[in-house]
């Protein structure tokens, strides 16, 4: 098994937002740590999860069932209290697909200003690769007392109008989908049903950097900062101080890139356009490129 360089030695701007699998293993019984698993495959948790972890269903738990929007503060507070989260609890998120959905949950939690958040580097795949235990027991915790503030979308979420303004001033935009989607050859990733929008292509001026390039495919952990800089700064042209909007199909893959740019490279003013290609590709008269 390939060794992993220590998180503190990789040159990240905010290394404290990552914890290793060793750290998690040493804190399984820590009452001030709550593990949360969030997967693309919403049935995967039931097959096995890290002992003590609770499930965050990205569809049922994070999205309002009646609107194309996220839950409100009361709904998120009820969810987290149900999982025993207190004001001083450290939430550690992890999941399948190299933390694709874990970073999505992280981003949604950040819309409410939650600070005490971590991502388990390497996600579920690294935990399994190391042969660590998975269990099917679903834990139960006493009701927590965490207080959730009203959601503030402005700092890290972009809406269609924001993208239009960003486009007008030729701001930096990153399309994190597959090259096939970016080129308009497909409407979804190659291994998925070809659906999601009326048109294929990308928002004019967006650069294509597939989200998975930020991850070491052998270890499932994030690449060191110098390798990330080579991708996003040297290749994509993002400079410190640039305002950046990332998008994908519905905002989940781009939350991974938002996390990398914001916390690992220290880029300020990064927003995730969660309407993404599902909205832009269906908009009447919205310009696209192929």
N, C-alpha and C positions, 0 to 999 in steps of 0.2 A: 504494500500500500504506500502511495506517495505521501511523503511528509509534508506538513503544512508550516509555512513560515509564521512565526508569532504575529498576532494582530498588531501589537505595539511596534513591531519592526517593519511594517509595510508602508509607513509614511503617510497614513491617512490624516486628514484634517480633524476628524472627530472619531478617533478610534474607540472611544468609550461607548459608542452605540452598538458595537459588536461584542458578542461574547463567544467564546470557543465551546466546542462540545465538551471539553474537559471541565470548563467552568460550570456548564449546565449539570454535568454529572456530579460535580461536587456540591451543587445547591439543590438537589432533588428534594431534600427535606427542609429547605429553608422556607419558613412561613412567610417571609417577606418577598418571595419570588413566586410569580405565577407564570407557568409555561402555557402558551397558547399556540395550538397548531391550526394553520389555515392552509387549505389545499385547493388546487383546481378540482381534483377528484373529491367531491364532498362526501364520498363514502369511505375514503381511505382511512380516516381516523378510527373507524369502527374495526378495521382489520388489525390495527396495532398502532400505539402511539407511545411517546416517552412517558414513563411513569409520572403521574401527577398532572399531566397536561390536560387542559380543557380544549374543546373544539370551538373555533370561530368559523361559522359558515358564511362565506363571503356574500352569498345570495340572501339568505334568510336573516342574518344578524346585522349586516352592515347597510343594506339597502331598504328604503321605505317601499313597502309592497304596493303603494298606491301611486307613487310619483316616480319619475326618473330622477331620483335624488337619494341622498343618504339619510340615515336615521337622524333624529334630532337629539338634543342633549339628554332629554329624559329617557329616551329609548336606549341610548348608549350607556347611560348611568345604570339603568335597570339591568342591562346585560352584564356589565362588569361587576356590579354588586352581587349578582346571582353567582358569579364565578369567584366570589370571595375577595375581590380587589378592594384594598383600602387606599387611603391617600398616600401612604408610604410604601405601597407595593411596587416592586420592579416587575414590569411585564416583559417577558421574553417571548418574541414571536419566532416561529419557524414553520416550514412547510415543504411541500413537494416542489418540483420544477425549479430547484435552486433558489427557493425563497421568493419565487415570483409573487405568490399570493400573500406571503407573510409581509412583504414590503408594501403591498396594497393595503392590508389592514393597518400597517404602521402609518401609512400616509393618511388614511381615514381618521385614525386616532389623533394624528397631528392637526387635523382640521379643527379639533376641539381643544387644542393646546396642550394635550397630554405630553409631559416631559419625560417621565420615568420609563422610557421604552428602550428595548434592545432587540437586536436581531441575532439569532444563533447562526454564526458563520458556517456555511456549508449546508445548512438546512437538514431536512429529513434524510436526504441522500447520503450526506457525510456521516450522520449518526448510524445509519444502517451499514455503510461501508466499513465503519470501525467495529462492527459486530456488537453494538451496544443493545441493551434490552428494550424491547417494545412490549407493551401490555395492552389488554383489551378492557381492563377495569376502568370504569368511568368514575373519576373522583368527585367527591361532593365537599363543598367548603361552606363554612358559616357565612351568612350574608355580610358583604363588605360595606364599607362606609365611604367609598370614593365619591368625590363631588365633581361633576363634569360641568364645565363652563359652556355657554352657547357657542355654536359652531361659527368660526370665522374663516370663510373660504378665500378671502382676498389674497393672503400672502402666498399660497402654494397651489391654488386651483385656478385654472383658466377656463373661461366660457367662450362660446362662439364669438361674441363681440370682442373679447380680448384677443382672440386669434386674428380677427379681421384687422384690429388696430396694429397688432404686432406685424402682420403681413405688410401693412401699408408703410411701416417704417423699416422694413427689411430686417426685422429682428431675427436672432438665431432660433432655429426650430429643428428639433431632432425627431425624425420618424424612426421609431425603434422596432418596427415590424420587420418581417423577413424581406429580403431583396425582391422576391416574387410579388409580394403585396405592394412594395414601394414602386415597382416598375409597372404595376397595373395588370400583371399577368394573372394574379389571383386576388380574391376578395378576403381570404383568410390564409392562415399558415398552410403550407403544403399538406400536412397530415390531418387537416381538419376539413369539415364540409365547406365547400366554396360558397360562402354566403356572408352577409353582414352589411352590404351596401349595394346601391344601384350601379356605382361606377368604381372602377379600379384606378389607382394612381396615387399621387401624394399631394400635399399642400405645396403650392409653389414656393421654392426656396428652401424647403426642408432638406436636411442631409440625412442619409440613411445610415444608422448605426444600430444594428439589431441588439436588443437588450442583453442577450446571452453572452455577448463578447466581453462583458465585464466579469465573467465568471471563469475560473480555471476548470476546464471540462474533466480533468482527472480527479480533482479533490472537491469540486463543487463549491469551493470557497471563493471569495472575491479576490480578484487580481490585485497585486500591489499598486500603490498610487502612481509609481512611475509608468507602469504599463497602462493604467487607466488614462493617464495624461497623454500618452502617445496616441491613444485612440480618440479621446474627446477634444484635446487641445491641438495636437499636431495635425491629426488627420481631419477632424471635424471643424477645427477652427474656432472653438469656443475659448474665449479669453476671460480671465478674472474680471468681474464687473459687468459682463454681458448679461442681459436679460434673456432667459432661455425658456422656451415652451417645448415640452415633450409630449408626444401622443403616440397612440397605437390604434387598437380597434375600439376598445371601450375604457381605456385608461388603466388597465391592470399591468400590462407589460411596461408601460411608461412610468408607472409608480416605481418600478425597480430602477430604471434609469434616473428618475428624480432622486431616489435615495443615494445612488452612486455619486451623482454630481453634487448633491447638497452636503452629504456627510463624509464621503470618502475623499472627494476632491475639494470640498470647501467652497463650492460655487454658490454665491448668493443669488437671490431673485430667479429661482427655478420654479416653474409652475407646471402642473400636470393638467393637460386638457383631456378630461375624462369623457367628454362627448366624442372626441377622437374621430376615427374614420367612419364609424357608424353614423355619426351626425354629419360630418363634412361631406362624406361621399354620397349622401342622400340629399344634400341641400340644393334646391333649385338655384341655378346661376352661380353657385360657388365655384371659383376657379380651381382647376387642378392641373397637375403636370404628370407626364408619363415618361 
